[in-house]
């Protein structure tokens, strides 16, 4: 960062960081293939996010005009190169080093200097001198929030340890299991095993969030009722993820720090093929197991398919409250199935076993996704709905006009 031109520093840092991280990923795959043991790759993935996001923030702050930046880029922009102490303090601060979430440099520096306390209560009135130096700000206590998050984290760990032996993901590698299990029970198994694996991530992220909050990091102002919000460093919203009605809502509630990182680096900076480039960077960042690439390729496909369905099919169900409820129930079930179908290969890691599961399910979800992308827009369903609505509006207008005319004749 110190040696490169700010106009291209972000590209150089991104390339070097990803190359180094990729070497470590490949090294791990050679000496400990298929393992979920904790090692250097976890913290290094978080550090990669930090150094690359900082490089992009420096690029935005030193080379681009404010009106060229998005709202998030303006907030993260850095107009001054960090000192050595600031840089290493940010990279290695203990709260989020092991399991994340990524804390952007601007938010971390604001926390260090006490500028993260918007709307807090000042007790400067207790002092005769009310200048900036003598003002004391009362920081809201995170004790209750930390207790809740630690309790939820431990509960998630207990659920994972207790129930995961009943639904081991490794059974998907057994030919006997695939041959004796019908499609319906296979989908149920995929939903259960992927959900239980998620509880491991819930445990880690909720605990990391509690650590951040306990140190004072993560305060995000007050809500409308005046209650302190401690969600700035929250990496997952368990309820929203598990109860979401769309794939988009599920993705936005999962690993939220990484979502912001991908959005800041790729999604907001590319013109065409935003989804493809975003999923590609995410896959490289995770490593080189084939299961990762199957997951992200499927994720890109179903993201585009869900947009198509929402654009062309959803308007058909908005004509009545009952139809809307039916559509919500349908999308809730579909999202659960699709999410399990997408993510099982991420956990399984291997290519051939994942393909066997796909074939056992006759690639039906993939085919339906392609149908939603290629065929549904050509059916003109949304145009028919728009035409019906316009005809209904014209009918209502005509009825009102006739009623008004009859009223005038009567008068």
Secondary structure, 3 states (H helix, E strand, C coil): CCCCCCCCHHHHHHHHHHHHHHHHHHHHHHHCCCCCCCCHHHHHHHHHHHHHHHHHHHHHHHHCCHHHCCHHHHHHCCCCCCCHHHHHHHHHCHHHCCCCCCCCHHHHHHHHCCCCCCCCEECHHHCCCCCCCCCCEECCCCHHHHHHHHHHHHHHHHHHHHHHHHHCHHHHHCHHHHHHCCHHHHHHHHHHHHHHHHHHHHHHHHHHHHHHHHCCCCCCCECCCCCECCCCCCCCCHHHHHHCCCHHHHHHHCCHHHHHHHHHHHHCCCCCCHHHHHHHHHHHHHCCCHHHHHHHHHHHHHHHHHHHHHHHCHHHHCCCHHHHHHHHHHHHHHHHHHHHHHHHHHHHCCHHHHHHHHHHCCCHHHHHHHHHHHCHHHHCHHHHHHHHHHHHHHHHHHHHHHHHHHHHHHC
